[in-house]
Amino acid sequence: MQRLLLSIVLSLFISWVEAQPGNSVAIGKIDSIDSKKLHEKRAIWIHVPESAKSDPKKKYPVVYLLDAEWNFASTASTISFLSSVNGNNFWPEAILVGIVNTNRKRDLTPTHVVGGLWIDNATSSVSGGGETFMAFIEQELIPHIDSTYPTTPYRILVGHSLGGLMVINALLHHKTLFKGYIAIDPSMWWDNQRLLQEVEGALKATSYSGISLFLAMAHTQPGEMDTLRLQNDTTSGTLHPRSILKLANYLMAKRQNGLQASFKYYDQDTHSSVPLIATYDALHFLFKDYPLTLKDSYYSDPTFDFTSFLKAHFENLTSEYGMTDANGKTLLPPEALVNNLAYYLFNEKKQFDRAEALFAMNLKNYPESFLAYNFLGDLYKAKGDKSRAVASYKKSLSIKETSEVRIKLEKAEQMVIH
């Protein structure tokens, strides 16, 4: 079922990009940076949500993606579809920054090696440029993105294979640079598991409060070997998956350090296929607190306070994900959401007091909301409070003249007279 959904996501996204004007297919733009750190010009692929065109004050979290030439299209489609298409709201819309490789074996290896398992001369000769690459990201790329595009402070780093190795390196040595880390089938075997050997000590000694990591592992061991047999295997051919399992065991055992960690093994996926489904699952994990869920029990429980619930939810989006309003202040429950919920409460559920409390919250947060006054008038009319209905309709019209509310007011005034 999950794979079917991912196929639908990709097909719908392809349909969306083909619908763009002209003869080109566009899912983003190409930016570039003349890097002093790397001594070269780096191409950067950028996808900005469509809503930025209609709401120039809106800001977005940023997903930084390594190996963009392979994973940009699928990642852009996953982010877009489940944040804004067909009413989906599983995670926020986000800016995607794809870093295209120029010398992958240089940039995505944190240490220099002179030889070893799966290391040829071409690899060893350029290896070990990972920290310089991280300096490029931290000191050049991120400042450029933040100064050019509408960003929030919430950043995610996504990497697969050697890119996944660099994600773990960033977690250990640059932990404040990102809030979310996604390491997909990372090459923890690199340099005789040197980075892996640092993990346990770092997790013990360092607080990772407010930081999340999703670790994915593909089925790369021989044949039908399961993970139990894999852990006891000593052959060189299983070093890659064994190293990831060892990392997972470290992560799951060190819960007291504040790191929000999740590990998932994809038995049906290869090293090459796993990035698509793992990215989907990782975003669900990182943004698990983002969706607003209104349970049926909330409506039947007379003690449940919708106003407090909504206020707390959007305050949490600010504290956990760095999301703010256009003025950089704590997010408020959206006007349309509150109006619709309040209208449903009084019109369908006949819960007038709860609806009135929600409208009052909206008018406090959005004092120029002509729609809130309009709906409040409908509520008072339904309750039989004709005078207050007239006053609410008049207030709505004083903010914005609409024929619909004008007709409502005239009818309400006639009811008061009679």
C-alpha positions as CSV (number, residue, x, y, z in Angstrom):
1,M,0.0,0.0,0.0
2,Q,2.8,2.4,0.9
3,R,4.6,1.7,-2.4
4,L,1.4,2.3,-4.3
5,L,1.0,5.7,-2.6
6,L,4.5,6.6,-3.5
7,S,3.9,5.7,-7.2
8,I,0.7,7.9,-7.1
9,V,2.7,10.7,-5.6
10,L,5.3,10.6,-8.4
11,S,2.8,10.3,-11.2
12,L,0.7,13.2,-9.9
13,F,3.8,15.3,-9.5
14,I,4.9,14.5,-13.1
15,S,1.4,15.6,-14.2
16,W,1.7,18.8,-12.2
17,V,5.1,19.8,-13.7
18,E,4.0,19.0,-17.2
19,A,1.1,21.4,-16.7
20,Q,3.5,24.4,-16.4
21,P,3.3,27.1,-19.1
22,G,5.4,26.8,-22.2
23,N,7.3,23.7,-23.6
24,S,9.5,23.0,-20.6
25,V,9.1,20.8,-17.6
26,A,10.1,22.7,-14.4
27,I,10.3,21.6,-10.8
28,G,12.6,24.3,-9.7
29,K,15.4,26.6,-10.7
30,I,19.2,26.4,-10.9
31,D,21.2,28.7,-8.6
32,S,24.9,28.8,-8.1
33,I,27.6,29.8,-5.7
34,D,31.2,30.8,-6.3
35,S,32.7,28.9,-3.4
36,K,35.9,30.2,-1.8
37,K,36.0,27.1,0.4
38,L,35.9,24.7,-2.4
39,H,37.6,26.9,-5.0
40,E,34.9,26.2,-7.6
41,K,31.5,27.2,-8.8
42,R,28.7,25.0,-7.4
43,A,25.3,24.5,-9.0
44,I,22.4,24.4,-6.6
45,W,19.0,23.2,-7.5
46,I,16.1,25.0,-5.7
47,H,12.5,24.1,-5.4
48,V,10.3,26.8,-3.7
49,P,6.6,26.1,-2.9
50,E,4.1,27.6,-5.3
51,S,2.4,29.4,-2.4
52,A,5.4,31.7,-2.2
53,K,4.1,33.5,-5.3
54,S,0.8,34.4,-3.7
55,D,2.1,34.9,-0.2
56,P,5.5,36.7,-0.3
57,K,5.6,37.0,3.5
58,K,5.4,33.3,4.1
59,K,8.6,31.5,5.2
60,Y,9.5,27.9,4.9
61,P,11.7,25.2,6.5
62,V,14.6,24.1,4.3
63,V,15.6,20.6,3.3
64,Y,19.2,20.3,2.1
65,L,19.7,17.3,-0.1
66,L,23.0,15.7,-1.1
67,D,23.4,13.8,-4.4
68,A,20.7,16.1,-5.9
69,E,21.2,14.8,-9.4
70,W,19.7,11.4,-8.3
71,N,17.2,12.4,-5.7
72,F,15.9,15.9,-6.4
73,A,12.8,15.1,-8.4
74,S,11.5,12.4,-6.1
75,T,12.2,14.4,-2.9
76,A,10.5,17.5,-4.4
77,S,7.5,15.5,-5.3
78,T,7.3,13.9,-1.9
79,I,7.5,17.2,0.0
80,S,5.1,19.0,-2.3
81,F,2.4,16.3,-2.5
82,L,2.0,15.6,1.2
83,S,2.2,19.2,2.3
84,S,-0.2,20.9,-0.1
85,V,-1.7,18.8,-2.8
86,N,-5.3,17.3,-2.5
87,G,-5.7,18.8,1.0
88,N,-2.7,16.9,2.4
89,N,-1.1,18.6,5.4
90,F,1.3,15.9,6.9
91,W,4.2,18.3,7.0
92,P,4.8,22.0,6.1
93,E,5.6,23.2,2.6
94,A,9.4,23.4,2.4
95,I,12.2,24.8,0.2
96,L,14.3,22.1,-1.2
97,V,18.0,22.8,-1.8
98,G,19.7,20.2,-3.9
99,I,23.5,20.1,-3.9
100,V,24.8,18.7,-7.2
101,N,28.1,16.8,-7.0
102,T,31.3,17.9,-8.7
103,N,33.7,15.5,-6.8
104,R,31.5,13.1,-4.7
105,K,34.3,11.0,-3.3
106,R,36.1,14.1,-2.1
107,D,33.2,16.0,-0.6
108,L,31.2,13.1,0.9
109,T,34.1,11.4,2.8
110,P,35.0,12.9,6.2
111,T,38.4,11.3,6.4
112,H,41.3,10.6,4.1
113,V,42.1,6.9,3.4
114,V,45.0,5.4,1.6
115,G,43.4,2.0,0.9
116,G,41.2,-0.7,2.2
117,L,38.0,-2.5,1.5
118,W,36.1,-1.1,-1.6
119,I,38.8,1.7,-1.9
120,D,40.6,2.1,-5.3
121,N,43.4,4.6,-6.1
122,A,41.0,7.0,-7.7
123,T,38.9,7.2,-4.5
124,S,41.8,7.3,-2.0
125,S,43.6,10.1,-3.9
126,V,40.8,12.6,-3.4
127,S,39.2,11.4,-0.2
128,G,38.8,13.3,3.0
129,G,37.3,16.6,1.9
130,G,34.2,16.2,3.9
131,E,35.0,18.9,6.5
132,T,35.8,21.4,3.8
133,F,32.5,20.6,2.2
134,M,30.7,21.1,5.5
135,A,32.4,24.5,5.8
136,F,31.0,25.3,2.4
137,I,27.5,24.4,3.5
138,E,27.8,26.2,6.9
139,Q,29.6,29.3,5.9
140,E,28.6,29.9,2.3
141,L,25.5,27.8,1.2
142,I,23.2,28.3,4.2
143,P,23.9,32.1,4.5
144,H,23.2,32.4,0.7
145,I,19.9,30.5,1.0
146,D,18.8,32.4,4.1
147,S,19.5,35.8,2.4
148,T,17.9,34.9,-0.9
149,Y,14.8,32.8,-0.1
150,P,12.0,33.0,2.5
151,T,13.4,30.6,5.1
152,T,12.8,29.6,8.7
153,P,15.6,28.4,11.0
154,Y,14.4,24.8,10.8
155,R,16.7,22.9,8.5
156,I,17.0,19.2,7.5
157,L,20.0,17.4,6.0
158,V,19.3,14.4,3.8
159,G,22.0,12.0,2.5
160,H,22.2,8.5,1.1
161,S,25.2,6.1,1.0
162,L,28.3,8.4,1.3
163,G,25.9,11.2,1.7
164,G,24.4,9.4,4.6
165,L,27.9,9.1,6.1
166,M,28.1,12.9,5.9
167,V,24.8,13.2,7.6
168,I,26.1,11.3,10.6
169,N,29.3,13.3,10.5
170,A,27.3,16.5,10.6
171,L,25.2,15.1,13.5
172,L,28.4,14.4,15.5
173,H,30.5,17.4,14.6
174,H,28.0,20.1,13.5
175,K,24.9,19.2,15.6
176,T,23.4,22.7,15.8
177,L,23.5,23.3,12.0
178,F,20.4,21.2,11.4
179,K,17.3,20.2,13.4
180,G,16.6,17.1,11.4
181,Y,19.0,14.5,10.1
182,I,18.1,11.8,7.5
183,A,20.8,9.2,7.0
184,I,19.7,6.6,4.3
185,D,21.8,3.4,4.1
186,P,24.9,5.4,5.2
187,S,28.4,4.1,4.4
188,M,29.4,3.6,8.0
189,W,32.1,1.1,6.9
190,W,34.2,4.0,5.6
191,D,37.8,4.2,6.9
192,N,37.5,1.0,9.0
193,Q,34.3,2.3,10.7
194,R,36.2,5.3,12.1
195,L,33.1,7.5,12.3
196,L,31.1,4.7,13.7
197,Q,33.6,4.3,16.5
198,E,33.0,7.9,17.5
199,V,29.3,7.5,17.8
200,E,28.9,5.8,21.1
201,G,31.1,8.2,23.0
202,A,29.5,11.2,21.4
203,L,26.0,10.0,22.2
204,K,27.0,9.5,25.8
205,A,28.7,12.8,26.2
206,T,26.5,15.2,24.2
207,S,23.0,16.5,24.6
208,Y,20.9,16.3,21.5
209,S,17.8,17.9,22.9
210,G,15.6,19.3,20.1
211,I,17.3,17.3,17.4
212,S,15.9,14.3,15.4
213,L,17.5,11.6,13.3
214,F,15.9,9.1,11.0
215,L,18.2,6.1,10.1
216,A,17.3,3.9,7.2
217,M,18.8,0.5,6.2
218,A,18.3,-1.4,2.9
219,H,18.7,-5.1,2.4
220,T,22.2,-5.4,1.1
221,Q,23.3,-8.6,2.8
222,P,23.5,-11.8,0.7
223,G,20.3,-13.7,-0.1
224,E,17.9,-14.6,2.7
225,M,20.2,-13.6,5.5
226,D,18.0,-11.8,8.2
227,T,19.3,-9.2,10.6
228,L,19.8,-11.7,13.4
229,R,22.2,-13.7,11.3
230,L,23.7,-10.5,9.9
231,Q,24.8,-9.3,13.3
232,N,26.8,-12.5,13.9
233,D,28.4,-12.5,10.4
234,T,32.1,-11.6,10.0
235,T,32.6,-11.7,6.3
236,S,33.7,-8.5,4.5
237,G,30.7,-8.6,2.2
238,T,28.3,-7.7,5.0
239,L,30.4,-5.0,6.5
240,H,28.1,-2.3,5.1
241,P,24.8,-3.5,6.7
242,R,26.5,-4.7,9.9
243,S,27.9,-1.2,10.4
244,I,24.5,0.4,10.0
245,L,23.0,-2.1,12.5
246,K,25.7,-1.3,15.0
247,L,24.9,2.4,14.6
248,A,21.2,1.7,15.1
249,N,21.9,-0.2,18.3
250,Y,24.0,2.7,19.6
251,L,21.2,5.1,18.8
252,M,18.4,3.1,20.3
253,A,20.4,2.5,23.5
254,K,21.2,6.1,24.3
255,R,17.7,7.6,24.7
256,Q,18.7,9.8,27.7
257,N,20.7,12.2,25.5
258,G,17.5,13.9,24.2
259,L,18.0,12.7,20.6
260,Q,14.7,11.8,18.9
261,A,15.8,8.8,16.8
262,S,14.1,6.3,14.6
263,F,15.5,3.3,12.8
264,K,13.8,1.4,10.0
265,Y,15.0,-1.6,8.0
266,Y,13.7,-2.0,4.5
267,D,13.9,-5.7,3.8
268,Q,12.4,-5.3,0.3
269,D,14.6,-2.5,-0.9
270,T,18.1,-2.3,-2.3
271,H,20.8,0.2,-1.7
272,S,19.7,2.1,-4.8
273,S,15.9,1.9,-4.3
274,V,15.6,2.8,-0.7
275,P,16.0,6.6,-0.8
276,L,12.4,7.2,-2.1
277,I,10.5,5.3,0.5
278,A,12.9,6.2,3.3
279,T,12.6,9.9,2.6
280,Y,8.8,9.5,2.8
281,D,9.0,7.8,6.1
282,A,11.6,10.1,7.5
283,L,9.5,13.2,6.8
284,H,6.6,11.6,8.6
285,F,8.9,10.9,11.6
286,L,10.5,14.4,11.7
287,F,7.1,16.1,11.4
288,K,5.0,13.7,13.5
289,D,3.8,16.6,15.7
290,Y,2.9,18.8,12.7
291,P,-0.5,17.5,11.5
292,L,-3.6,18.9,13.3
293,T,-5.7,15.9,14.2
294,L,-9.3,16.5,15.4
295,K,-10.6,13.2,16.9
296,D,-14.2,12.3,17.0
297,S,-14.0,12.0,20.7
298,Y,-13.3,15.8,21.0
299,Y,-16.7,16.6,19.7
300,S,-18.5,14.3,22.1
301,D,-16.5,15.3,25.2
302,P,-18.1,18.4,26.7
303,T,-15.0,19.2,28.7
304,F,-12.7,19.3,25.7
305,D,-11.5,22.9,25.1
306,F,-11.0,23.5,21.3
307,T,-9.6,27.0,21.8
308,S,-6.8,25.8,24.2
309,F,-6.1,22.8,22.0
310,L,-5.6,24.9,18.9
311,K,-3.6,27.5,20.7
312,A,-1.2,24.9,22.1
313,H,-0.8,23.1,18.8
314,F,0.3,26.2,16.9
315,E,2.5,27.4,19.7
316,N,4.2,24.0,19.5
317,L,4.8,24.5,15.8
318,T,6.7,27.6,16.6
319,S,8.8,26.1,19.4
320,E,9.5,22.7,17.7
321,Y,9.8,23.7,14.1
322,G,10.6,27.4,14.2
323,M,7.5,28.4,12.3
324,T,6.3,31.9,12.9
325,D,3.8,34.4,11.4
326,A,4.9,37.0,8.8
327,N,6.1,39.3,11.7
328,G,8.3,36.6,13.3
329,K,5.9,36.0,16.1
330,T,4.3,32.8,17.5
331,L,1.9,31.2,15.0
332,L,-1.8,31.7,15.6
333,P,-4.5,29.3,14.6
334,P,-5.3,30.2,11.0
335,E,-8.4,32.3,10.6
336,A,-10.1,30.1,8.0
337,L,-9.5,26.9,10.1
338,V,-11.1,28.4,13.2
339,N,-14.0,29.9,11.3
340,N,-14.7,26.5,9.6
341,L,-14.4,24.5,12.8
342,A,-16.7,27.0,14.7
343,Y,-19.3,27.0,12.0
344,Y,-19.3,23.2,12.0
345,L,-19.8,23.1,15.7
346,F,-22.8,25.3,15.8
347,N,-24.4,24.4,12.4
348,E,-23.9,20.6,12.5
349,K,-23.3,19.8,16.2
350,K,-25.5,22.5,17.7
351,Q,-22.7,23.3,20.2
352,F,-23.2,27.0,20.3
353,D,-21.0,27.9,23.3
354,R,-18.0,26.1,22.0
355,A,-18.5,27.7,18.6
356,E,-18.9,31.2,20.1
357,A,-15.6,30.7,22.1
358,L,-13.8,29.9,18.8
359,F,-15.2,32.9,17.0
360,A,-14.2,35.1,20.0
361,M,-10.6,33.7,19.7
362,N,-10.6,34.5,16.0
363,L,-11.8,38.0,16.6
364,K,-9.1,38.5,19.2
365,N,-6.4,37.2,16.8
366,Y,-7.8,38.8,13.7
367,P,-9.9,41.8,14.7
368,E,-10.6,42.7,11.1
369,S,-12.1,39.3,10.2
370,F,-15.3,40.2,8.4
371,L,-16.0,36.5,7.9
372,A,-15.8,35.8,11.7
373,Y,-18.4,38.5,12.4
374,N,-20.5,37.1,9.5
375,F,-20.5,33.6,10.9
376,L,-21.0,34.9,14.4
377,G,-24.1,36.6,13.2
378,D,-25.3,33.3,11.8
379,L,-24.7,31.7,15.2
380,Y,-26.7,34.3,17.0
381,K,-29.5,34.0,14.5
382,A,-29.5,30.2,15.0
383,K,-29.7,30.7,18.8
384,G,-32.6,33.2,18.3
385,D,-30.6,36.2,19.6
386,K,-31.7,38.5,16.8
387,S,-30.3,41.7,18.2
388,R,-26.7,40.3,18.5
389,A,-27.1,38.8,15.0
390,V,-27.9,42.3,13.6
391,A,-24.9,43.8,15.5
392,S,-22.5,41.1,14.2
393,Y,-23.7,41.5,10.6
394,K,-23.3,45.3,10.9
395,K,-19.8,44.9,12.2
396,S,-18.9,42.5,9.3
397,L,-20.2,45.1,6.8
398,S,-18.3,47.9,8.4
399,I,-15.1,46.0,7.7
400,K,-16.1,44.8,4.2
401,E,-19.2,45.3,2.2
402,T,-20.6,42.1,0.7
403,S,-24.0,41.5,-0.8
404,E,-24.4,38.2,1.0
405,V,-24.1,39.8,4.5
406,R,-26.2,42.8,3.4
407,I,-29.1,40.5,2.6
408,K,-28.6,38.7,5.9
409,L,-28.7,42.0,7.8
410,E,-31.9,43.1,6.1
411,K,-33.6,39.9,7.0
412,A,-32.4,39.9,10.6
413,E,-33.6,43.5,11.0
414,Q,-37.0,42.6,9.8
415,M,-37.1,39.7,12.3
416,V,-36.2,42.2,15.1
417,I,-39.1,44.5,14.0
418,H,-41.6,41.7,14.0
